[in-house]
Amino acid sequence: MASDWDELRLGFKEIMEISKPRIVVLLVITAVTSMYAASKLVPNVPHLDYIAYLHIIIAGALASAGSSALNHYYDKDIDPKMTRTSTRPIPSGRMAASHVMIYGLAVSCISVIYGYFTLNPVSAFFIALGIFSYVIIYTVWLKRLNTSNIVIGGIAGSAAAWAGWSAATGSMDLLGFLVGFLVFVWTPSHFWCLAMKIKDEYAQANIPMLPVVIGMQRTSKYILGNTLILLPYSLILPAFGMGLVYTVIAAVSGGLMLAYHYKLTKTPTSEFAWKAYKVTAPYLTIIFVAVALDAAFHFPLF
């Protein structure tokens, strides 16, 4: 009995690992806060009960977990070449690659079907778009071929916000699109900091991440340039319906990112890139909580 329990516990641990729970939590927060904001900011949206939020949590978590597992499956040949990924379940031999593939495909399909029947067809479309963007566009197509890999792949994160917004409204309006697009604009600054930290590992695996191809100094300038786009972009959203609470939080959090990314251009090392990454990582959660808080305590600026 103890042996069976240990096997079950270990099996659950492996499934959690291939599902990338931290990404699941981040994308679910993005979807839920977007859904809540849409219910408050868009006119004539019916009141949402707790069951509606439970549905977006389940659909979003399944979509993220399934696409993450498929990422594990497809990257099974390069994961052993990188210290960061060499102990993952497939390269370490703790899970069969075929089992990971079956799990990823099944959970991804269930997420779209679940979203279609419990939310609405538009939300299900964006759930499917997120899976397709991460698995096919980023993992299969661009990751190993082009330095634009993570830039284009960022649309997967935006899709989570769009799925949440449309779950409340049944459609997509301009403000909902712009809120979701924040994820796309943020992604390069976030991920390039990580790529600078583990540049040597990406080089060893022959993955053309930006710092591998153009070096640390130029990459740090690209990060700063991207953040110089992100900050003003985040601050134009009040012209389309966001309010004072969002604007203050966006200005402070974006300004902090900008300061660190400017310092990164002066010290383009893996050590400082890791510090900048730790500052950049919470931004998405902060900005989407700000979106929700702004919807709850809305003070329009225009």
Secondary structure, DSSP 4 states (H G I P E B T S, - for coil): -HHHHHHHHHHHHHHHHHH-HHHHHHHHHHHHHHHHHHHHHSTTPPPP-HHHHHHHHHHHHHHHHHHHHHHHHHGGGTGGGSTTTTTSTTTTTSS-HHHHHHHHHHHHHHHHHHHHHHT-HHHHHHHHHHHHIIIIIIIIIITTT-TTHHHHHTHHHHHHHHHHHHHHHSS--HHHHHHHHHHHHHHHHHHHHHHHHTHHHHHHTT---HHHHH-HHHHHHHHHHHHHHHHHHHHHGGGGT-BHHHHHHHHHHHHHHHHHHHHHHHS-SHHHHHHHHHHHTTHHHHHHHHHHHHHHT--B--
